[in-house]
Amino acid sequence: MSHENAHSSNPEIIKRLNRTIGQLQTIVRMIEEHRSCPEVAMQLQAVEKAISQAKKTFIHNHIENWLEPGETVTKQALQDLRDISKYL
C-alpha cells in the first residue's frame, strides 16, 4: 500500500485553488463596494463550485494512487477509505 501523497503536488489542483483565492479576493472587494446581491451571489456560487471540484479531484486522486494493483486491502485501508468517503 502506497501512502505517498503524490496528489499533494498536483499542479492542476493547486492552480484551481490559487484561481479561487483570486476570486475570493474579488468577492471581498465587491462586497466592500456594495455591489448587488445577485452579482456577489453568482461569484460565491462559482467559488463554491470550484472548491467542490478541487476537493473531488483531490480525493479521487488520493484513492486512485493509494492502493497498488494486486495488493491486499487491509482493515486499516478500508477504514481510511470510509473516513475519506464522507467528504465526497
C-alpha positions as CSV (number, residue, x, y, z in Angstrom):
1,M,0.0,0.0,0.0
2,S,1.5,3.3,-1.0
3,H,0.8,6.2,1.4
4,E,2.7,8.7,-0.7
5,N,0.8,11.9,-1.1
6,A,1.6,12.2,-4.8
7,H,-1.7,14.1,-5.2
8,S,-0.5,16.9,-2.8
9,S,1.6,18.4,-5.5
10,N,-1.0,18.0,-8.3
11,P,-0.4,21.2,-10.3
12,E,-3.9,21.3,-11.6
13,I,-5.5,21.3,-8.2
14,I,-3.1,24.0,-6.9
15,K,-3.8,26.1,-10.0
16,R,-7.5,25.8,-9.4
17,L,-7.2,26.7,-5.7
18,N,-5.0,29.7,-6.5
19,R,-7.5,30.9,-9.0
20,T,-10.2,30.5,-6.4
21,I,-8.2,32.6,-3.9
22,G,-8.2,35.4,-6.5
23,Q,-12.0,35.0,-7.0
24,L,-12.5,35.3,-3.2
25,Q,-10.4,38.5,-3.1
26,T,-12.6,39.9,-5.8
27,I,-15.7,39.0,-3.9
28,V,-14.5,40.8,-0.8
29,R,-13.9,43.9,-2.9
30,M,-17.4,43.5,-4.5
31,I,-18.9,43.4,-1.0
32,E,-16.8,46.4,0.1
33,E,-18.0,48.3,-3.0
34,H,-21.7,47.4,-2.1
35,R,-22.2,45.5,-5.4
36,S,-25.6,43.9,-5.9
37,C,-26.5,40.8,-4.0
38,P,-27.1,38.8,-7.3
39,E,-23.7,39.7,-8.6
40,V,-22.0,38.7,-5.4
41,A,-24.1,35.5,-5.0
42,M,-23.2,34.4,-8.5
43,Q,-19.5,34.8,-7.8
44,L,-19.9,33.0,-4.5
45,Q,-21.6,30.1,-6.3
46,A,-18.7,30.0,-8.8
47,V,-16.1,29.8,-5.9
48,E,-18.2,27.1,-4.1
49,K,-18.3,25.0,-7.3
50,A,-14.5,25.4,-7.9
51,I,-13.7,24.4,-4.4
52,S,-16.0,21.4,-4.6
53,Q,-14.5,20.2,-7.8
54,A,-10.9,20.6,-6.4
55,K,-11.9,18.6,-3.4
56,K,-13.4,15.8,-5.5
57,T,-10.4,15.7,-7.8
58,F,-8.0,15.7,-4.7
59,I,-9.9,12.8,-3.1
60,H,-10.3,10.8,-6.3
61,N,-6.5,11.2,-7.0
62,H,-5.8,10.0,-3.5
63,I,-8.0,6.9,-3.8
64,E,-6.6,6.1,-7.2
65,N,-3.0,6.4,-6.1
66,W,-3.4,4.9,-2.7
67,L,-3.6,1.2,-3.4
68,E,-1.2,-0.5,-5.7
69,P,-2.7,-3.1,-8.1
70,G,-2.6,-6.6,-6.8
71,E,-2.2,-5.5,-3.1
72,T,-4.4,-7.0,-0.4
73,V,-6.8,-4.5,1.2
74,T,-6.2,-4.2,4.9
75,K,-8.8,-3.4,7.6
76,Q,-7.0,-0.1,8.1
77,A,-7.2,0.7,4.4
78,L,-10.9,0.1,4.4
79,Q,-11.4,2.3,7.4
80,D,-9.3,5.0,5.8
81,L,-11.5,4.8,2.7
82,R,-14.6,5.0,4.8
83,D,-13.2,8.0,6.6
84,I,-12.4,9.9,3.4
85,S,-15.6,9.0,1.6
86,K,-17.6,11.2,3.9
87,Y,-16.0,14.2,2.2
88,L,-17.3,13.3,-1.3
